[in-house]
């Protein structure tokens, strides 16, 4: 069905991690079906914990408590609390990858980033990998909702944290991955075959020639902005941001799509996520004042009021140009997921929400960027 799919092999990944990081990465071949109910899943989770962590191998099953943290549209998170005879308690997080996600997610790229990103204090510590997921330390924090992103104090914290995230150095290719990823998704999305007659009929209404031409035109415009290349999260939706209010500490989690990329894309993609999965952009895409508030705290967190108008205009043009790329990329992602994912979510409908929004705001955003580029040439 098009491009070749890499097979996820936890042992090979762990061995490569040892070479790259000289770290005791714990591999296991065990797998857990994320579609199971929690009672069905629990014995498998206990076997996994005992297999990966030798200190727990002889503990009675009653020492383990397993609960679901969240079930998104890609992964399932489990919280495992462990009590030992000496009274010591441990808590870990098990992240189960959604079925077939290796078709769209480069797990090698993700794991290459985790060591350095977590060392910089942005998320949970990576503890090990298994047949269809990874184990991390537990973060005692509250996951944000889309409406939280609009709150000015939180927006300022996120902006400052994003600036710090963009300063992380990863020993990987510094080539921005945006257009590579978009074309990869395009190639896979354009050759899908649906068994469901209704989905097939809807899929056949999509013009991939139109999408191809839109990508070419959009890339041409974005290239003119020369947005700085930084290490980007690339998926900074509310569910990937956590905060501990007591410690006043913000975390960015889940680096499945992290790579070197354009600054404007990471910011513009974050703004597009203000609308959540419902995608009501009329109500929930940040206006210019809200964007400028974010930019000030991103560009100069210690002196936000001293940011120049030129720098604000530059980032405004970047973010709104690359937000269009965000719509195209996640629209194509939705098509692939509609075919590959068993999760109960209207991925096909999500394609139309994102792509229709791209078409709705295209001329406005193109005009904004062209006006900016014209002013810069004067």
C-alpha positions in Angstrom: 0.0 0.0 0.0 2.7 2.5 -1.0 5.7 3.3 1.1 7.6 0.7 3.1 6.8 0.4 6.8 9.6 0.0 9.3 9.0 -2.9 11.7 9.2 -1.9 15.4 11.8 -4.1 17.1 12.4 -3.1 20.8 15.5 -5.2 21.1 17.2 -3.6 18.1 16.1 -0.1 19.3 17.5 -0.8 22.8 20.8 -2.0 21.5 21.1 1.1 19.4 20.2 3.2 22.4 23.0 1.6 24.4 25.5 2.5 21.7 24.2 6.1 21.4 23.7 6.9 25.0 25.6 4.3 27.1 22.3 3.9 29.1 20.8 0.7 30.7 17.7 0.7 28.4 15.4 -2.1 29.4 13.9 -4.0 26.5 11.0 -6.5 26.6 9.4 -8.4 23.8 6.0 -8.5 25.7 3.1 -6.7 24.2 -0.2 -5.4 25.6 -3.3 -5.1 23.4 -4.6 -1.5 24.0 -8.1 -2.5 23.0 -8.5 -4.8 26.0 -10.6 -3.7 29.1 -8.6 -2.7 32.1 -9.3 -5.9 34.0 -8.1 -7.9 31.0 -5.1 -5.7 30.6 -3.9 -5.8 34.2 -2.3 -9.3 34.3 -0.4 -8.4 31.1 0.8 -5.1 32.7 2.0 -7.0 35.8 3.9 -9.5 33.7 5.5 -6.6 31.8 6.5 -4.8 35.0 8.1 -8.0 36.4 9.9 -8.7 33.2 11.4 -5.3 32.8 12.1 -4.5 36.5 13.9 -7.3 38.3 13.4 -5.6 41.7 9.7 -6.2 41.2 9.9 -9.8 39.8 9.0 -11.5 43.0 6.4 -9.1 44.3 2.9 -10.3 44.9 0.3 -9.1 42.4 -1.5 -7.3 45.2 1.4 -4.8 45.3 0.4 -3.4 41.9 -2.3 -1.0 41.2 -3.1 -0.2 37.5 -5.3 2.6 36.2 -5.9 4.4 32.9 -4.6 8.0 32.8 -6.0 8.9 29.4 -6.9 7.4 26.1 -6.1 9.8 23.3 -6.6 9.3 19.6 -3.1 7.8 19.2 -1.9 6.3 22.5 -3.2 4.9 25.7 -1.5 5.8 29.0 -1.5 3.6 32.1 -0.4 4.6 35.6 1.2 1.7 37.6 1.7 2.2 41.4 3.9 -0.4 43.2 4.2 -0.9 46.9 7.0 -3.0 48.3 7.5 -4.8 51.6 9.8 -2.0 52.9 7.1 0.5 52.4 8.8 2.1 49.4 6.3 3.1 46.7 7.1 3.7 43.0 4.9 5.0 40.2 5.6 4.6 36.5 3.7 5.4 33.3 3.2 2.9 30.6 2.5 4.3 27.1 0.9 1.9 24.7 1.3 2.8 21.1 -1.9 2.8 19.0 -2.0 -0.1 16.5 -0.3 0.6 13.2 1.2 3.9 14.4 4.6 2.9 13.1 3.1 3.6 9.7 3.1 7.3 10.4 5.5 7.7 13.4 9.3 7.2 13.1 10.0 5.5 16.5 13.7 5.6 15.9 13.6 9.4 15.6 11.4 9.7 18.7 13.7 7.6 20.8 16.7 9.5 19.6 15.2 12.7 21.0 13.9 11.4 24.3 17.2 11.1 26.1 18.2 14.7 25.5 14.8 16.3 25.8 14.1 14.6 29.2 17.6 15.4 30.4 16.7 19.0 29.8 13.8 18.7 32.1 10.8 18.8 29.7 9.1 15.5 30.5 9.2 12.1 32.1 12.4 10.0 32.4 12.6 7.2 29.8 12.8 3.9 31.7 12.5 1.2 29.0 10.7 -0.1 25.9 8.7 -3.1 25.1 6.9 -4.7 22.1 4.4 -1.9 21.5 5.2 0.9 23.9 7.5 2.5 26.4 7.8 2.9 30.1 8.5 6.3 31.7 8.5 7.9 35.1 5.2 9.3 36.4 4.7 13.1 36.2 2.5 14.4 39.0 0.9 17.1 37.1 -2.4 18.2 35.5 -2.9 17.9 31.7 -4.1 21.0 30.1 -7.4 21.4 28.1 -7.7 23.4 24.9 -9.4 26.2 26.7 -6.4 26.5 29.1 -4.2 27.5 26.2 -6.0 30.9 26.0 -5.4 31.9 29.6 -2.8 34.7 29.4 -0.6 33.5 32.3 -0.5 30.0 31.0 0.2 31.2 27.5 3.2 33.1 28.8 4.5 30.1 30.6 4.1 27.9 27.5 5.8 30.5 25.3 8.8 30.7 27.7 9.0 26.9 27.9 8.8 26.6 24.2 11.7 29.0 23.8 13.7 26.8 26.1 12.6 23.7 24.3 13.9 25.2 21.0 17.3 25.6 22.6 17.8 21.9 23.1 20.5 20.4 21.0 20.0 16.9 19.6 22.8 14.9 17.8 20.7 14.4 14.7 20.3 15.9 11.3 19.4 19.5 11.5 17.5 19.4 8.3 13.9 20.7 8.9 11.5 17.8 8.5 8.2 19.6 7.8 8.1 19.1 4.0 9.6 15.7 4.2 6.9 14.6 6.6 4.1 16.3 4.6 5.2 14.6 1.3 5.6 11.3 3.2 2.0 11.6 4.5 0.8 12.7 1.1 2.3 9.6 -0.6 0.6 7.3 1.9 -2.7 9.2 2.0 -3.1 9.3 -1.7 -3.0 5.5 -2.3 -5.4 4.3 0.4 -8.1 1.7 -0.2 -11.1 1.5 2.1 -13.3 -1.5 2.5 -16.2 0.4 4.0 -18.3 1.6 1.0 -19.3 4.9 2.7 -15.7 5.8 3.6 -14.6 4.8 0.1 -17.1 7.1 -1.5 -16.1 10.0 0.7 -12.4 9.3 0.1 -12.9 9.4 -3.6 -14.2 12.9 -3.4 -10.8 14.1 -2.4 -8.6 15.7 -5.1 -5.0 14.7 -4.4 -3.9 16.7 -7.5 -5.3 19.8 -5.7 -3.6 19.0 -2.5 -0.3 18.4 -4.3 -0.5 21.8 -5.9 -1.5 23.4 -2.6 1.6 21.9 -0.9 3.9 23.2 -3.7 2.5 26.7 -3.5 2.5 26.8 0.3 6.1 25.6 0.5 7.1 28.3 -2.0 5.6 31.0 0.2 7.0 29.6 3.5 10.5 29.2 2.1 10.6 33.0 1.5 10.2 33.6 5.2 13.5 31.9 6.1 12.1 30.8 9.4 14.9 29.8 11.8 15.4 26.0 12.2 15.2 24.8 15.8 14.5 21.5 17.6 10.7 21.4 17.6 8.0 19.5 19.4 5.8 19.5 16.4 2.7 18.3 18.3 2.1 20.8 21.0 -1.5 20.3 21.6 -3.1 20.8 25.1 -2.9 17.1 25.9 0.9 17.2 25.5 1.3 20.0 28.1 1.1 19.3 31.8 1.4 21.6 34.8 2.1 21.1 38.5 0.5 24.2 40.0 2.0 23.6 43.5 5.5 23.5 42.1 4.7 26.0 39.3 6.3 23.6 36.8 5.3 23.1 33.2 6.1 19.9 31.2 6.0 19.1 27.5 5.4 15.4 26.9 5.2 12.9 24.0 7.9 13.5 21.4 6.6 11.2 18.7 6.8 13.8 16.0 9.7 15.9 17.5 12.5 16.8 15.0 14.4 19.8 13.8 12.0 22.0 12.1 11.0 25.6 11.4 10.3 27.9 14.4 7.2 29.2 12.6 5.8 25.7 12.3 6.1 24.8 15.9 4.4 28.0 17.0 1.7 28.0 14.3 0.9 24.4 14.9 0.5 25.1 18.6 -1.9 28.0 17.8 -4.0 25.6 15.5 -4.4 23.3 18.6 -6.2 26.0 20.5 -9.3 24.6 18.8 -8.8 21.0 20.0 -10.1 18.1 18.0 -13.4 19.8 17.4 -11.6 22.4 15.3 -13.9 25.4 15.9 -11.3 27.9 14.6 -13.7 30.8 14.5 -13.9 30.7 18.3 -10.6 29.2 19.3 -7.8 30.3 17.0 -5.8 33.1 18.9 -6.3 36.6 17.5 -3.4 39.0 16.8 -3.3 40.4 20.4 -3.2 36.9 21.9 -0.5 35.9 19.4 1.6 39.0 20.2 1.3 38.3 23.9 2.7 34.8 23.2 5.5 36.1 21.0 6.6 38.6 23.6 7.1 35.9 26.2 8.7 33.6 23.7 11.2 36.1 22.3 12.1 37.9 25.5 10.6 36.1 28.5 12.4 38.4 31.0 11.6 41.6 29.2 8.4 40.9 27.1 7.5 44.6 26.8 10.8 45.3 25.1 10.2 43.1 22.0 10.4 45.2 18.8 7.5 45.6 16.5 9.7 44.1 13.7 10.3 40.9 15.6 6.6 40.6 16.5 5.6 41.1 12.8 8.2 38.5 11.7 6.9 35.8 14.1 3.3 36.7 13.3 4.0 36.1 9.6 5.8 32.9 10.3 3.2 31.4 12.6 0.3 32.2 10.4 2.0 30.9 7.2 3.1 27.7 8.9 -0.3 27.2 10.6 -1.5 26.4 7.0 1.2 23.7 6.8 -0.1 22.4 10.1 -3.6 22.0 8.6 -2.3 20.2 5.6 -0.1 17.8 7.5 -2.7 16.8 10.1 -5.4 16.5 7.5 -3.3 14.0 5.6 -2.5 12.3 8.9 -6.2 12.0 9.5 -6.7 10.1 6.2 -4.0 7.6 7.0 -5.4 7.1 10.5 -8.9 6.6 9.0 -7.5 3.5 7.3 -5.0 2.3 9.9 -6.3 3.0 13.3 -8.9 0.9 15.1 -9.6 3.8 17.6 -13.2 5.0 17.6 -12.6 8.5 16.2 -13.8 10.2 13.0 -10.4 10.5 11.4 -11.9 11.0 7.9 -14.1 13.8 9.3 -11.0 15.3 10.9 -9.3 15.4 7.5 -12.1 17.6 6.2 -12.1 19.8 9.3 -8.4 20.6 8.9 -8.3 20.8 5.1 -11.4 22.9 4.8 -9.9 25.3 7.4 -6.8 25.5 5.3 -8.8 26.5 2.3 -11.0 28.9 4.3 -8.0 31.0 5.6 -5.5 30.4 2.8 -6.0 33.7 0.9 -6.1 35.7 4.1 -2.9 34.2 5.4 -1.1 34.3 2.1 -2.0 38.0 1.8 -0.7 38.6 5.3 2.6 37.0 4.5 3.0 38.7 1.1 2.3 42.1 2.7 5.0 41.3 5.4 7.5 40.3 2.7 6.8 43.4 0.7 7.4 45.6 3.8 10.7 43.9 4.5 11.9 44.7 1.0 11.2 48.4 1.3 
